[in-house]
Amino acid sequence: MIELDGKKVNDAELQNERPRLEFNSVEKRVAGGAGCNQFSSACTIAGSTMKIGVMAATRMACPGDLEDRFLKALGAINEFKIENLSLYLKEGNTTKMMLRRPD
């Protein structure tokens, strides 16, 4: 994840790792790391719309609020766009987060 709620995520905010997503189109699921805990959820994609279901997550105590902000934003996603090797996850016209594929 590069940006969250319109702001660049800097290294000082990171907990254990940079939040990440992995989509499985066959199983219609999304999973990943939220910075400290792991999560997974059902995920439906049709055209440029995306619906992420109720998330299951591990529950380790984590410093800071990046993970909570990430999971809250992820639950609000209803659209996406891919541009210049970046994935923009949106709630309507508002970009909630921007992710880039790792090198």
N, C-alpha and C positions, 0 to 999 in steps of 0.2 A: 504494500500500500504506500502510495506516494503522498496523497492528499486525503484529508477527512474534513468534511463540512467546510470546504473552500480554503483550508489552511494546510500548508505543507507539514507533514509529520517529520519532526527532527529526531535525531538519534537519542537525545536526552529524554524524550517521551517514551521510548521503547521499554518494554518490560523484559521478557526473555527473548523475544524475536519480533521481527516486523510482521504485522498481521498479513495473512495470505489466504487465498481462496483456491480451491480446486473443484472444477465442475465435472460431473460424470453424466454425460447425456444419455447413456444407455440406462443407468439406474435412476435418472432424473433426480440427482442429489447434488448438493454442494457441501463441501467440508473444508476444514482448514484450521489454522491457528489464529486465535484472536489476540495474540501478543503474549499471553501467559497460558491460557486454557485452550483446549481443542474443542471444536464444535462440528455438528453436522445437521443437515435439514433437507427436507424434500425441496425441490426447486423445479418450477415449471417455466419453460421459455417458449414463447411463440412470437415470431417476428422480432420486434424490438422491445417486447414486454417481458417482464420477469417477475415471478412471484416466489418468494422464499417463505416456506412454512415455519411452523414452530421449531425452534432450535433446541437440540440437546447439546449440553456442554459439560465438560469436567468443571469442578468447582474449587480449584485451588485459590487460596487467598493471594491477591496480586496487588502490587503497589500502583498508585496512580489511577487515572480514570480513562486512559486510552482504550482499554479493552471494553469497558462499558459503553463508551461513545461509539466504538466500531460496531458492536453487536446491535445497538439501538439503530444506527444508520442502516445496517444490513437488513434489519427487519422492516424498514420503511421503503425499501427499493421496489419500484414497479416498472422501471424502464432501464435500458442500457444502450450504450453505443460504443463501438470500437473504432478508434481513430489513431493513426500514427503509432501503432503497436501498443496503445494504451486502452484500458477498459474503463469506461465511465459508467458508474452506477448512479441512477437518478431516482428521485422522487418527483414525478412530474417534470417540470422544467429545471428543478434544482439538482445540481450535481452533489451527491452525498459523499462519494469517494472516487478516487482515481487510482487505479492499480496498473502496474506495468509488469510484463512477463520478466522473470529473472533472466539475467544473461547466461 
